[in-house]
Amino acid sequence: MKRVQLSAVKREVNTKGSLNKVRSEGFVPAVVYGEGAVSVTVKVKERDLVLITEKYGKNVLVDLDIDGTVHPSIFKEIQKEHIGRKILHVDFETVNLSKPVYTKVPVVAVGEAKGVKLGGILDQTLRELQVEGLLTDLPEKVEVDVTNLEIKDVIYVHNLSLSDKVKLLTPPDTVVFSVVTPTVEEVAPAPAVEEVAAATAASPESTKEGKEPETGKAAKTPETGKAAKTPEAKPAKEEKK
């Protein structure tokens, strides 16, 4: 694990106003606690803290120098703003370098898989490994070479190589990387022009439009809906001479 140095200064007051004052002066308020240590409130330079977290992330061993006394520590929690991601507060946990610790280390892919060049997609199922060991022996990250992965190839946890000083706690049959075939949604073929024309011709609307009036049936009157009767012709009267 990467080891860095960071200076801290004790601070006494812990009110909202004092915390804002600390931040306005270019510091980040923090607290230090851990095995055999009394909780101490401190402040660290924001610039130094940002440089460490941006370059190494949270997974580092910090030699925290508090007024001349060095405390090996790890980042327990880093609080940030929801917008802007400015660091607001840090929790440091002091550690015993002679005792193994349980932690998680990130997994990073190295190279471009052969299967990706052929149209596949590299799927990373596992992003952190659960490990145990001395902080000085733990890796900062685990790099996995995926160059030879072809489509449908898989890398499991048991395929990874770690130092003998590091105990791997993640189940060995856990999938870490795989190259999968992209899913293509099937699209129904468009109907042929002849089929569309036939369907249009057979529709009720088109039949009505082209329908000729029926003959041989009496027309219905709009008032009653019954067929109108045709009056019978009466014989003409003979003229009197």
C-alpha positions, 0 to 999 in steps of 0.5 A: 500500500502506498505510504504518504506523509500529512501534517495536522494541527490540533484544534480545540473548538468544534462549533459550526462557526469554528468549522467554517472558519477552519475551512475559510483558512484553507484547512479541512477539519478532521478527527483522529481515533483508533486502537489505544488512542484518544480521539483528537480533533485536528485540521489538515491543509486542504491542498495537501489532502486533495493532492493525496486523494486525487493521486492515490484515492482513499486506499493509502497509509497516511503517516499523520504528523500531529504536532511532531508525533507521527500516527500511522493512519488510514482514511476511515471516512471522507465527507464531501459536498453533494455539489462540487465535491469539496472535502468537508471533513475527514475521519482518520483511524490510527492502525497498528502496523504489526497487526493484519487488517481487513480492507478492500482494494480496487481492481483495475483492468489493464490492456484491451481485450481481443474480444473487444476488438472483435466487437465484444464488450468487457464486463467488469463484475467485481470492482473491489477485492476483500483482503487481509494483511499488514498495511505495509504489505497490502497493494494499492490496487490489483491490476488485471491483464485482460489482453488475451480475453476473447469473446465468452472468456472469463477471469475468476478471482482464483485466476488473480495473482497476489502476494503470499503476504496477502490473504484473499477473502473474496470467494475464488469462484467470483467472476471479475471480468468477462467479454460478452457479445453485445445484445442486438434487439431484433426488429420485425421486417416491414410488410411488403408493398403488395401486402399493404395494398391488399390489406387496404383494399380489404378494409371495411372503409375501402369497401364502403367507399367503393360500394354501389347502392343496392337495387331492388329494395325499397328505400327507407324513410328518414323519419320512421326507418321503415320502407316507404310504400309506393302508391298504387296507380288507379284506373283512369275514368272514362270521359263522358261523351 
